[in-house]
Amino acid sequence: MFEEEGPLGKGITVGKFQVGFSCLDRSLIEILEKESNSYGSEPEELSKLCNSVCLTMLRRQEDWISAGSESQWFSQKDSGKAERLYNDYTTQEAAKFEKEYVPSKESEKGGPTNVVVSVVVEIQGDETNFEGAGFSRTKTKEVLTGIASDCMIDDGYCLNAVEIFWTPGDREEVLTKDDIILDFPTLIDL
């Protein structure tokens, strides 16, 4: 069967990209909150949100401590399977992000913390690259840059869906390196 090719190639790619940050202040969380509240649910707005979050992550490269990614390609005729994987990724991440991280006695409430940001996308085509994040800063940057630019193709209509998660969500919570190892075992130290 002939597979129709779009601006980003054939089929559908579902991917998850995550970066761990070491933050001396809570400004990254504040930026993510502001961005998530600034966009609606129309394709153009979701693509701008995805692009904006990716750019924010790229601008904070000096704070990266870990990263990881995974993806799977589906034929257009398997779009239901692609949607199922997207839903699986978002459900898995949402379950993690509802966990409450309690600051240790030594940590200052609202002070320095680690932050994990996850971007889950379902995007048309087979050209968006998710491979290599976490293996080096260069590869992590390439993956993040690719997602940021690909989500804007065709005025955002190549982006079928996007979910963005970050933790900790509460300004009082502290996420430790041990919490990251436990809850995000696929992240690779940079």
C-alpha positions as CSV (number, residue, x, y, z in Angstrom):
1,M,0.0,0.0,0.0
2,F,1.2,3.5,-0.9
3,E,1.9,5.7,2.1
4,E,1.2,9.4,1.5
5,E,4.1,11.7,2.3
6,G,3.7,15.0,4.1
7,P,6.0,17.9,4.9
8,L,7.8,15.7,7.6
9,G,7.7,12.4,5.7
10,K,5.5,9.4,6.0
11,G,3.4,8.1,8.8
12,I,3.3,9.3,12.4
13,T,6.0,9.5,15.1
14,V,5.2,9.5,18.8
15,G,8.0,10.6,21.1
16,K,8.9,11.6,24.6
17,F,11.8,13.9,25.4
18,Q,12.9,14.7,29.0
19,V,15.5,16.9,30.5
20,G,16.6,17.2,34.1
21,F,17.7,20.6,35.3
22,S,19.5,21.8,38.4
23,C,17.9,25.1,39.4
24,L,19.2,27.5,42.0
25,D,15.9,29.4,41.9
26,R,12.4,28.6,40.8
27,S,12.4,30.8,37.6
28,L,12.2,27.8,35.2
29,I,9.0,26.6,36.9
30,E,7.6,30.1,36.8
31,I,8.4,30.4,33.0
32,L,6.8,27.0,32.3
33,E,3.7,28.0,34.3
34,K,3.4,31.2,32.4
35,E,3.9,29.5,29.0
36,S,1.4,26.8,29.7
37,N,-1.2,29.4,30.6
38,S,-0.5,31.6,27.5
39,Y,-1.7,29.2,24.8
40,G,-5.0,27.6,23.9
41,S,-5.8,24.2,22.4
42,E,-5.9,25.1,18.7
43,P,-3.1,23.5,16.5
44,E,-1.3,26.8,16.0
45,E,-1.4,27.5,19.7
46,L,-0.2,24.0,20.7
47,S,2.7,24.2,18.2
48,K,3.7,27.6,19.6
49,L,3.5,26.2,23.2
50,C,5.7,23.2,22.2
51,N,8.2,25.5,20.4
52,S,8.3,27.9,23.3
53,V,8.9,25.2,25.9
54,C,11.7,23.7,23.8
55,L,13.3,27.1,23.3
56,T,13.1,27.7,27.1
57,M,14.8,24.3,27.6
58,L,17.5,25.2,25.0
59,R,18.2,28.5,26.7
60,R,18.8,26.7,30.0
61,Q,21.5,24.3,28.7
62,E,23.9,25.3,31.4
63,D,21.5,23.8,34.0
64,W,21.0,20.4,32.2
65,I,22.0,17.5,34.4
66,S,20.3,14.6,32.5
67,A,18.2,13.8,29.5
68,G,16.5,11.0,27.7
69,S,14.2,10.3,24.8
70,E,12.3,7.5,23.2
71,S,10.0,7.3,20.1
72,Q,8.2,5.0,17.8
73,W,7.1,5.4,14.2
74,F,3.8,4.2,12.9
75,S,2.3,3.9,9.4
76,Q,-0.7,6.1,8.7
77,K,-2.9,3.1,8.7
78,D,-1.8,2.4,12.4
79,S,-2.8,5.9,13.6
80,G,-4.9,4.2,16.4
81,K,-1.7,2.5,17.7
82,A,0.1,5.8,17.6
83,E,-2.6,7.5,19.6
84,R,-2.5,4.6,22.1
85,L,1.2,5.0,22.6
86,Y,0.8,8.8,23.0
87,N,-1.8,8.1,25.6
88,D,0.4,5.6,27.3
89,Y,3.3,8.0,27.5
90,T,1.1,10.9,28.8
91,T,-0.5,8.6,31.4
92,Q,2.8,7.3,32.6
93,E,4.2,10.8,33.0
94,A,1.0,12.3,34.5
95,A,1.2,9.6,37.2
96,K,4.8,10.6,38.1
97,F,4.0,14.2,38.2
98,E,1.2,13.9,40.7
99,K,3.7,12.6,43.3
100,E,4.4,15.0,46.1
101,Y,8.1,15.6,46.8
102,V,8.6,16.7,50.4
103,P,11.7,18.8,51.1
104,S,14.3,17.3,53.4
105,K,15.0,19.1,56.6
106,E,18.3,20.4,55.2
107,S,16.7,21.9,52.1
108,E,15.2,25.4,52.0
109,K,11.6,25.5,51.0
110,G,11.2,27.2,47.7
111,G,15.0,27.2,47.3
112,P,17.3,25.2,44.9
113,T,15.8,22.1,43.4
114,N,16.1,19.8,40.4
115,V,13.4,20.0,37.8
116,V,12.4,17.5,35.2
117,V,10.5,18.7,32.1
118,S,8.9,16.1,29.8
119,V,7.5,16.8,26.3
120,V,5.3,14.1,24.7
121,V,4.4,14.7,21.1
122,E,2.5,12.9,18.3
123,I,3.7,14.4,15.1
124,Q,3.1,13.6,11.4
125,G,5.9,12.1,9.4
126,D,9.1,10.1,10.1
127,E,11.7,12.9,10.1
128,T,11.5,14.2,13.7
129,N,14.5,12.7,15.4
130,F,14.3,11.7,19.1
131,E,17.4,9.5,19.2
132,G,20.5,10.3,21.2
133,A,19.2,12.7,23.9
134,G,21.2,12.2,27.1
135,F,24.2,10.6,25.3
136,S,25.8,14.0,24.9
137,R,24.9,17.6,25.2
138,T,25.3,18.0,21.5
139,K,22.8,15.2,20.7
140,T,20.4,16.4,23.4
141,K,20.5,19.9,21.8
142,E,20.0,18.4,18.3
143,V,16.9,16.4,19.4
144,L,15.4,19.4,21.2
145,T,16.1,21.8,18.3
146,G,14.5,19.3,15.9
147,I,11.3,19.1,18.0
148,A,11.2,22.9,18.4
149,S,11.4,23.4,14.6
150,D,9.3,20.5,13.4
151,C,6.4,21.3,15.6
152,M,6.0,24.6,13.6
153,I,5.9,23.0,10.2
154,D,2.7,23.7,8.2
155,D,1.6,26.4,10.8
156,G,1.6,23.7,13.5
157,Y,-0.8,21.3,11.7
158,C,1.9,18.6,11.5
159,L,1.7,18.4,15.3
160,N,-1.2,16.1,16.2
161,A,-0.8,16.4,20.0
162,V,1.5,17.6,22.7
163,E,1.6,17.3,26.5
164,I,4.1,19.1,28.7
165,F,4.8,18.1,32.2
166,W,7.3,19.4,34.9
167,T,8.0,18.5,38.4
168,P,8.1,19.7,41.1
169,G,4.8,21.5,40.4
170,D,4.5,23.1,43.9
171,R,6.9,25.9,44.7
172,E,7.6,24.4,48.1
173,E,8.6,21.0,46.8
174,V,12.2,19.9,46.3
175,L,13.2,17.2,43.7
176,T,16.4,15.5,44.7
177,K,18.9,13.6,42.5
178,D,17.6,10.4,44.2
179,D,14.0,11.3,43.3
180,I,15.1,11.6,39.6
181,I,16.9,8.2,39.7
182,L,13.8,6.6,41.2
183,D,11.1,8.2,39.2
184,F,13.0,8.8,35.9
185,P,15.3,5.8,35.5
186,T,15.7,6.3,31.8
187,L,17.3,9.7,32.1
188,I,21.1,9.7,31.4
189,D,23.4,12.0,33.3
190,L,25.0,14.7,31.1
